[in-house]
Amino acid sequence: QVQLVESGGGLVQSGGSLRLSCTASGSVNSYSIFGWYRQAPGNQRELVATVTSEGNLNYAASVKGRFAISRGHGKNTVQLQMDSLKPEDTAVYYCKIRLYCGSSVDDYWGQGNQVTVSS
């Protein structure tokens, strides 16, 4: 069993920066993909960025060039640096880890953190 604990987020003015962090407890030694997702009111949850165990990165087009995802050396932490924030970035941000172990694939989610960008 893996638990994810998130920190960071909050309120910032348009053009500002915030940093989110997520730490996984439990074993994450198998191949995994860490990711950040977000959900704005009335919208579906959407992918923001992912990073694999091998360091491969993927970003949503809407955040490319403004957000940066990084994985800690111990591979059980992930951060999301968000720069040049826009009001449309306002959402609840969720951390997720997908673990691959043999034929098993398991997803674990964090509790979510509110990010609000004022215009």
PyMOL commands that set and color helices and strands:
alter all, ss='L'
color gray80, all
select helices_A, chain A and resi 87-89
alter helices_A, ss='H'
color red, helices_A
select strands_A, chain A and resi 3-8+10-13+18-25+32-39+46-52+57-59+67-71+77-82+91-101+104-109+113-118
alter strands_A, ss='S'
color yellow, strands_A
deselect
rebuild
show_as cartoon
